[in-house]
């Protein structure tokens, strides 16, 4: 969500939605923004990047997304990015979240 606000224009659209699938016990959070978007080069670098690789925080694809990818995959989930430069970015972050019942 930080990147959605950081790389968005003033007054730009940011939408956050969540969905929980009881059967798979997966919680999905989707962050969509009508901001600056990402180039194909940055998207490819993110998809091939491991947590151990160094990141360039000045390029706008830094430690935040790298850590998010590490956390999602470490919990049995995933993270995906869809973006068009100058148009939008959609990040889907999914984690395993067993249901907890409180009595």
N, C-alpha and C positions, 0 to 999 in steps of 0.2 A: 504494500500500500504506500510505503514511503516513496518508491520510485514513481508511482502513479501521480503523486502530488508534485514531486520534484521535477519530473519531466513533462509536465502538463502546462498548458497556457492558462493564464489567469482566468478564472471562471469556466474552465473546461470541464467536460463531463467525466465523472468517475463513478463507476457502478460496482458495488461489491455484493455478491450473492453467495449463499451457502446452501449445501444440500447434504443430507445424511442418508446413506443407504443402509438400512437395518440388516439386510441379509449379508452384505459383504463387510459391514461395520466400517465403512469408509466415509470420511468427512471430506467434502470437496469445497474449496473456497475459490471463487472466481473473481478476479479484479480486472475490470475493463476500463480503459481510459481513452479518450479522444485527444491524446497528446501528440508528442513528436514522433512516436513510433521508433522502430529499430530497423537498421539495415539488415539485409540478408547475411552479410559478413558477421555481424554481432550475433544473430540468431544461430548461425552455424557454429560459431565459437562457443556459445553457451551449451549447445546440445552435445558437443564433444568434450567439454571441459570437465575435469575431475576436481574434487574438492582440494586435492593436494597441490594443484597447479597454482602458480602465482597469478594474481589478477591485477588489472590496470584500473584502479578506481577512478582515474580521471576520464576514462572513456565512457562512463555511464553504464558499464556492465562489470560490476566489481564484486566485492565481498558479500554484499547482501543477497544477490541471486545465487551466488556460489554456495553460501551457507544454507539458503532455502532449499536448494537442490539436495545438498547433503542431508539435511534434516528430513525432508520428504522421503528420499530413498532409504534412509536409515530406519524409518518407521514402517517400511513396507509400502510406501506410497509413491507418488511421482509428482513432477512439476513439468508443465508444458507451456511454451510461449508461442503465440501467434501474433504477428505484427506486420504492419505495412508502414514504411518510412513516411513520415509526414501525415499519417492518418490515425492510427490507433495501435494499442497493444492490449492483448488479452492473456493473462497469466492464470493458469489453473493449477492449484496446489492441493494435492490429495494426500491424506494421512490415514493410517489405521487408527480408529477411535472406538474401542469397544464400548457398548452401551453400559451405563452405570445406573442402576436402580436404587433409589433412596427410599427406605421405608420409615 
